[in-house]
């Protein structure tokens, strides 16, 4: 069982739960996700040529940049792990050696904030539900550097029923990023 519950995938507990276990479970946030992504059927290059760089470009500003910065390191590690291990892309340090640019952004907006609407609008994505706002979102834009065209965009927004403790951040981010990256085709 994971340290948190996703709406529709709630964790279960045994009937022999101790009071300490019950207290610990009450600390686990329930996360509600919305994933919007374009479809990419194939990569423009074969696997040996799928090299990328990862860049952070927050599309909108958050009111509390400290909250945003505390998540960035986790997000970068998760994106890199997912792209290299699950999709088959190769990360390079030299931007000139990369054929693909992966750009990610984070936002932590209050419910109903105009910023959460701008995040989706700037990506050209409309979900019809952004007026309700979200607590946070991760967006990923993948561009072909040779043609400077956008190959794929995706956004996952997440709302939690309680503040997320540091001990749960990495696992939650891995699940959020996975919900986006699994929409990409595996490199051939």
C-alpha positions in Angstrom: 0.0 0.0 0.0 1.2 3.4 -0.8 1.6 6.2 1.8 -1.4 8.0 0.4 -4.6 7.3 -1.3 -5.6 8.3 -4.8 -9.3 9.0 -5.4 -10.7 5.8 -6.9 -7.8 3.8 -5.5 -8.2 4.1 -1.8 -5.9 2.1 0.4 -7.5 -0.5 2.7 -6.7 -1.5 6.2 -7.1 -4.7 8.2 -9.6 -5.0 11.0 -6.7 -5.4 13.5 -5.5 -1.9 13.1 -3.8 -0.6 16.2 -4.5 2.9 17.5 -0.9 3.9 16.4 -1.6 2.6 12.9 -4.9 4.4 12.8 -3.3 7.6 13.8 -0.6 7.2 11.1 -3.2 6.4 8.4 -5.1 9.6 9.4 -2.0 11.5 8.4 -2.1 10.2 4.9 -3.5 12.6 2.4 -6.0 11.7 -0.2 -5.0 13.0 -3.6 -7.4 13.8 -6.4 -5.8 13.9 -9.9 -6.7 15.4 -13.2 -4.5 14.5 -16.2 -4.7 16.2 -19.5 -2.2 15.2 -22.3 -1.9 15.3 -26.0 -1.3 12.1 -27.9 2.1 11.3 -29.3 2.1 8.0 -31.2 5.8 7.9 -32.2 9.0 9.8 -31.6 10.6 11.7 -34.5 13.9 9.9 -33.9 15.0 6.4 -33.3 16.0 5.4 -29.8 19.7 6.0 -30.2 19.0 9.7 -31.2 16.5 10.4 -28.5 18.6 12.6 -26.3 17.1 15.3 -24.1 17.8 18.1 -21.8 15.5 19.0 -18.9 14.7 22.6 -18.2 12.5 24.3 -15.6 10.3 27.1 -16.7 7.5 27.9 -14.4 4.6 29.0 -16.6 2.9 30.9 -13.8 4.1 32.3 -10.5 3.1 30.9 -7.2 2.3 33.0 -4.2 4.7 30.9 -2.1 7.9 30.2 -4.0 9.4 28.4 -1.1 6.7 25.7 -1.5 7.4 25.5 -5.2 11.2 25.2 -4.7 10.8 22.4 -2.2 9.1 20.3 -4.9 11.5 21.0 -7.8 14.3 18.7 -6.9 11.8 15.8 -6.4 10.1 16.5 -9.7 13.4 16.7 -11.7 14.6 13.3 -10.3 11.2 11.7 -11.1 11.0 13.1 -14.6 14.6 12.0 -15.4 14.0 8.5 -13.9 10.7 8.0 -15.8 12.1 9.3 -19.2 15.3 7.2 -19.0 14.0 4.0 -17.3 10.5 3.7 -18.7 10.6 5.5 -22.0 14.2 5.0 -23.2 15.4 8.5 -23.7 19.0 9.5 -22.9 19.7 12.7 -20.9 22.6 14.8 -22.0 24.2 17.7 -20.2 25.2 19.7 -23.3 22.0 21.3 -24.7 23.6 21.3 -28.2 23.8 17.5 -28.1 20.1 17.1 -27.4 17.4 16.5 -30.0 14.6 16.9 -27.5 14.0 19.6 -25.0 11.8 18.6 -22.0 10.4 21.6 -20.2 8.6 21.3 -16.9 6.8 23.8 -14.8 5.1 23.8 -11.4 2.4 25.8 -9.9 1.0 25.9 -6.4 -2.2 28.0 -6.6 -5.0 28.5 -4.2 -8.4 27.1 -5.3 -10.1 29.3 -7.8 -6.9 31.2 -8.6 -6.6 32.8 -12.0 -3.1 31.3 -12.1 -4.4 27.7 -12.3 -6.5 28.8 -15.4 -3.4 30.4 -17.0 -1.4 27.2 -16.6 -3.8 25.2 -18.8 -4.4 28.1 -21.2 -0.7 28.7 -21.8 -0.3 25.0 -22.7 -3.2 25.2 -25.1 -5.2 22.7 -23.0 -8.7 23.3 -21.8 -10.2 20.9 -19.3 -13.4 22.7 -18.5 -12.7 22.2 -14.8 -9.9 24.7 -14.1 -12.4 27.2 -12.7 -12.5 25.2 -9.5 -8.7 25.6 -9.2 -6.2 23.1 -7.9 -3.7 23.0 -5.1 -0.8 22.2 -7.4 0.1 21.1 -11.0 3.0 19.7 -12.9 3.2 20.5 -16.6 5.6 19.0 -19.1 6.2 20.3 -22.7 8.4 18.2 -25.0 9.9 20.0 -28.0 11.8 18.8 -31.1 14.9 21.1 -31.0 15.6 20.6 -34.7 12.2 21.9 -35.9 11.4 23.9 -32.7 8.0 22.3 -32.7 6.0 21.1 -29.7 5.8 17.3 -29.8 3.7 16.8 -26.7 2.2 18.6 -23.7 0.7 17.3 -20.6 -0.5 18.5 -17.2 -1.4 16.8 -14.0 -3.2 18.8 -11.4 -3.5 17.5 -7.9 -5.7 18.4 -4.9 -5.0 17.1 -1.5 -7.4 16.9 1.4 -4.6 17.9 3.8 -1.1 19.3 3.7 1.5 16.9 2.4 4.3 16.0 4.7 7.9 15.9 3.5 8.0 12.1 4.0 5.3 11.6 1.4 6.6 14.1 -1.3 8.8 11.8 -3.3 6.2 9.0 -3.6 3.4 11.5 -4.5 5.6 13.2 -7.1 6.6 9.9 -8.6 2.9 9.0 -9.0 2.0 12.4 -10.5 4.9 12.3 -13.0 4.1 8.7 -13.8 0.5 9.6 -14.6 1.9 12.0 -17.3 4.9 10.0 -18.6 2.9 6.8 -19.1 1.0 8.8 -21.8 4.3 8.8 -23.9 5.3 6.0 -26.3 8.3 3.9 -25.5 11.4 4.7 -27.6 12.0 2.3 -30.5 
